[in-house]
């Protein structure tokens, strides 16, 4: 706000509701979550974040409206990253190459059913040796942890992005009508989100967030983003988390890459749909041809005409 309105500070607060601790909410939890947002919204404008599927009805929870933003990555890269996280970082599944898991049958991705979707993250209490946890308790915990991690991995490697942007309804996970979930996801991205950014284009994503929602995203839009804007990307994995110096799987073989593409066909279609929307907004809003920010932004201090208009109207 201080860059757009020359204010010393903004009246926007950061608030995290201690509900919606898992990505899928049943009807009572979703209602409770939306009610908490509406009640807090009566006090102030605010920024919040929760790792949940698109929450139907969230647009009506604030009198001034609600602006949703998100950031996605290539679905195949995300699947591989989840495997590396579970196997080599958290060490909840055997730390072998992803190929070995897929070829050996442990990662049985061909037979996954969306009705077995993993709705909750792992929340088993970790046995503590200092408090007298026994070997038996550890064995039970490791078996439970392994099973939950394998379910989570399979879930996030099957059209996960489509379900994420489609929402909580049964139509978003109906194996007999997969195209319906894809179309709902596209509609929600197009009509319900201020913008969905792209991980591989963080610079332009950051600039779009700053320009579309200047009250909420700190930073001078005239300054090009640099590594200080994304410190998390420059943190290395702690050495004690890496087993034997190996932090990730070897590259997948062609036949397993083909498998991942096959079981994520709709995710890939949605990803390229979002990527095209992103590129169009980069060209319209940043007045570039998709180059890195700073090359074609106009004179310093110039306010583009689109700034006072609805971007969706411009793109229509």
N, C-alpha and C positions, 0 to 999 in steps of 0.2 A: 504494500500500500504506500510506503514512503516514496517509492519511485514513481508511481502513477499519480498520486494525489499530493506529493510533497509533504506527507505527514511524518512526524518523528517516529511513530510506531503505528501498529495496526490494532484494531479492536477485536481481532480474531483470536480465539483461544484454541489450545490443543486439548482434546478430551478423548479418553479411551473408555468406552463402556465395558464394564467387567461382565459382559454377557457375550454370547456368540463365540464361545471358545473353540468351537469346531466348525468346519467349513460348511456342513450341511445342517440346517435347522429344521426341526419339525414345526408344525403349525403353531403350537403354543410358544416355542422359543422364538420363532420369527416375529410373532406378534409382540412379545416382550421386548425384543431387540428394537423394533420400530418405535415402540412406545417410549423407550429410554431415549432414543434419538429425538423424538418430538418434545419430550419434557425438557431435556437440556437445551434444545433449540429455542425455547421460550426465554431463556436467560441471555443467550449470546449467539453470535455466529461462531462457528467452530470448525476445526479440522479433526477428522477421526479416521481410524483405519481398523479394519477387521479382515481376517483371512477367511471370507465366506463367499459362497456362490452368490450370484446376483440376487439381491434381496427384493423381491417383488413388492412394490408399494413404497419404497424408500423415497421416491420423488415427492411425496406428499407430507413428509415429516417436518418440513420447515417452511414458514410463511414466505421466506425469500427465495424458496426453491433449493434444490440439491444438485450439486455438480459432482458427478462420479468420474474418477480417473483411474486408470490401471496401466500396467506395463506387462507386456508379454514377450516371450522368446519363441524361437523355432521349436515346435512340438517334439521333434526328434532329439534336438539338443537337450530339451528339458527332461525327457525320459532318461537319456544317458546320464545326465547330471544327477537325477534322483537315484539312479543305481550307484553312482560313485559316492553319493552322500551316505546311503545306507551301508554300503560295503566297506568303504575305505575311510570314511570320516566317523560315522557313528559306530561302525563295526558290528551292526546288528545282524548282518548276513555274511556268509563266507566271503572273504576278500579275494575273489578270483575274477578273472576277466569276464566281462559281460557275455562274450561269445561262449565261454564255458558254461555259464548259467543257462543261456538259451539253448545251446546244443545238447547240454546234459539233461534237459527236461525240468530242472528246478524252476526256471522261469517259464512256466507253461502259459504263454500269452495267447495261443491260438484259441483256447477254449474259455476265455473270459466272458462273463455274462454281466451286462450293466446292472442287472437287478441284485448283484452281489457287491455293489459299490461300497467302498470303504468310507463311511460317513465321518468317522472320528479319527483324530490323530492318537498316536500311542500315548497313554497316560498311566501305564502301570507304575506303581511305586518301585523305585530302584532299591534293592536290598543293600543295606549298608554294613560293611564288614566291621566298622568301628562300633556298631550297635549290636554286634553278635550274629549277623546273618550267617546261616549255615550254607554248606555246599549244596544241599538239597534245594534250599530256597533260591540259590543262584541258578541252578539247573532249570527250575520251573520258570524263573523269570526269563532266562535266555530262550527257552522254547517258545514262550508266549511272545517275546519280543521278535523272534525270528518270524513266526507266523504272521504277526501284525505287519512287519516290514515287507514281507513278500506280498501280502494283500495290498498294501499301500502302493508298492511299486507297480503291480499289475494295474491297479486302478488309474494311476497317473500316466500310464503308457498306452491308454486306450481312449482316444478322443476326449481327453480331460478338459481341454480348453473349451470345447463346445458345451459340455455340461456346465462349466464354470460360468459362461456368459448367458446360457439359457436360463438357469435358475434352479429352483427347488422342486418344481412340479414334476409329476409322473411323465408328462410328455417329453421331458428332457432326458429321460432314461428308458424309453420304450424301445426294445430291440426290434419291434416290428415296424417302427416308423422313425428310423434314424435321421432321415432328411428333415423331418419336422423340427427336431432339436436344433439342427444346423440353421434352419431359416429363422427360428426364434432367436438364436444367438446372434445372427447377423443383424436382425432388427434391433435387438437391445444395444448392441455396439453402436449402431448407426443413430438410434433415436434416444437412448437413455444415458449415454456416456458423453461427457464433455470432450474427452479424448482418451484413446487407448494408445499408449506409446509403444515403442519397439526397443528392446534391450540392446540390439546391435546398432541403434542410432540414438544413443543417450543424449548426445549434444543437442540435436534438433528436438528430441522429446522434452528436454529440460526447457528449451526456449519456448516451445509451444505451451507447456504448463505455465510458465511465467506470463506469457502474453494472454492466454485464455483466462487464467485465474490469478491476476496480479495481487489480489488481496491475500491469497493463500500460499503462494510459492515465493519464498524469499529470493532476493538477488536482483541485480540491475539487469533488465532485459537488453541493455546496450552492451553488456559485457559478455564475451563468449565464455561458455562454461569450460572449466578445466578440471584437473584431478581433485581439486578441493571440493567440488560439488558432489563427487561420488567417492568418498573416502573408503567405503566398504569394498569397492572393487580393487583397492590397492593393499588389502590386508592378505597376508599369506596364511596358509593353513598351518596351525601350530604343529611343530615337529612331533609332539607326543600323540597327535591324532593320526599320524601316518605310520602304517605298519610296514616295517622293512624298507622305508624310504619311498614306498609306492603310494601315490595319492589318488590315482584314478586308473580305470581300465584301459587296456590297449584299444586302439580303434576297432570298430566292429567290422566283421567280414561283410562282403557284398550281399550274401544271402540273408544275413540277419538285418542288415539295413533295409533290404527289400521287405522283410517281415514287418519292421516297425512302420515303414511307409504304408504298407497295406492295411494295418490295423489302426492307422491314424489318418485315413483318407479325408475324413471330414474335418479333422483338426487342421490338416494342411490347407484345405480349402478356406477355412475360416482365417487361418493365419495370413494367407495371401490377400484375402479380402481386407483385413485390418491393415496390412502393410500398404495396400493401395490407398486406403483412406488416409493413412498417415502421410504418405508421399504427397497426396493432393493438398493436404493442409499445410505441409511444409512449403509447397510452392505458393499457395495462396497467402498464408499468414506470414511466412518469413521471406517471401518474395525471392526464393532461390530456385534452382533447378535440382534440388536435392543435395547441393553441396553442403559442406560443413558450415555452421553459422559464422557470420562475420564477413562473408565474401560479397554478398549482394543485398545488404540490409538497408541501403539508403544512407542519407546523411545522418550523423549523430544527432539525436534529439528529435528527429522527424517522427511524427505520430502517423502511422498508416491509417488510411480511411476505414479499413475493415474493423478497427479497434472498437468502434461504437456500434457495430452491427453484429447480429447473430451469425456465427460462422457457418452453421448448418444452412442458413438461408443463402449464404454466398455460394456454398457448394451444391445447392439444389439444382 
